Amino acid sequence: MILDRYFARRFIQSFLVIGLVFLGLVLLIDLIEQLRRFEGFDVGIGQLLGLTLLNAPAAISEILPLLMILSTIVLFVGLARSSELVVTRAIGRSGIRALVGPVLVAMVIGVLAVTTLNPIVAATAVRYQSLADTYRNGGPSVLSLSEEGLWLRQGDSSGQSVIHATGFGGDGVTLFDVTILSFGPEGSAQRRTIAESAQLQEGKWLLNKAKVWPLKVGQNPEANAVYHDRIEMPTSLTQERIRDSLGRRETVSIYDLPQTIEQLQQAGFSTKRHKVWLQVELARPLFLVSMVLVGAAFTMRHTRFGGTGLAVLSAVLLGFTLYFTRNFAQILGENGQIPVALAAWAPPVAAILLTFGLLLHAEDG
């Protein structure tokens, strides 16, 4: 038990050091990307740094498997060089038994990633998108689904508009039974518009059979209302942004995913991506454990045998292979070519069985 705690503590130390190094690299690279992305906009370095920090949780969540395998490599290469693994085997404890501490730590980190980091990533991703829209267009563009239908908010330098639709087409860009409230730059209401349908085209909404009420002080809105068979309304929204907002899984906390899936089903949208994402997140602890086993399978050998560099390279390459295999299975699941459970759980389970077989071969021959 004492030895397990020792290995676990060494693994945590390696994980924290490598995590801080990668966090610094991620922040630097993302800050450069934000400078490029907002070039030409009136955005200060402090605001760009804030956007960079908001992106950091998502980046750390994405590279967790890499951090796991590198932490394992650093741990066991260090133990091999100091002959601690030799001493461990000499007292009658197998090398596989030495994995108990790191595996338990990886499992705990995986559970924390699902239960804590995932909601943080969702919140910061939403905040990032809101600030980015504000810096680009003068106001955030927000999309949300509820039992009352679809809500959209768009904005630019001329003001804000709130759009409500009780239904929409499967393409995600045709709205039905539309109500639009338009506000000026100072926040005062300008007009109210209702339409049977609205179709999003490039840079504009095309409203069909619309009625417009001006909401100016001193005027009778109904007396000045105007009917239009067809009218255009400018917008900064695009079809891609609406589809991405409906399909962006990282902006939805794992605690809200079941409800989001139900709302998308009621609205007529495909929920395959969200269902696969939910299962992939639940399977994340197992996948992180498989990364620990991958790193250990190639580095739990004494350095006097040589080939340490090749072993480290093999571990990293196998880790990347398993990572891309998981992503490929996820894509197949999202496209409906394989079942959701198979897409999410088969890669980590297969990775654990493969690496455990390699460990048994290395330990017992």
Secondary structure, DSSP 8 states (H G I E B T S, - for coil): -HHHHHHHHHHHHHHHHHHHHHHHHHHHHHHHHHHHHTTTS---HHHHHHHHHHHHHHHHHHTHHHHHHHHHHHHHHHHHHTTHHHHHHHTT--TGGGGHHHHHHHHHHHHHIIIIIHHHHHHHHHHHHHHHHHHHHSS--EEEEETTEEEEEEEETTEEEEEEEEEE-TTSSEEEEEEEEEE-TTS-EEEEEEEEEEEEETTEEEEEEEEEEE--TTS-TTTT-EEEEEEEEE-S--HHHHHHHHH-GGGS-TTTHHHHHHHHHHHT---HHHHHHHHHHHTHHHHHHHHHHHHHHHH-S-GGG--HHHHHHHHHHHHHHHHHHHHHHHHHHHTTSS-HHHHHHHHHHHHHHHHHHHHHHHHH-
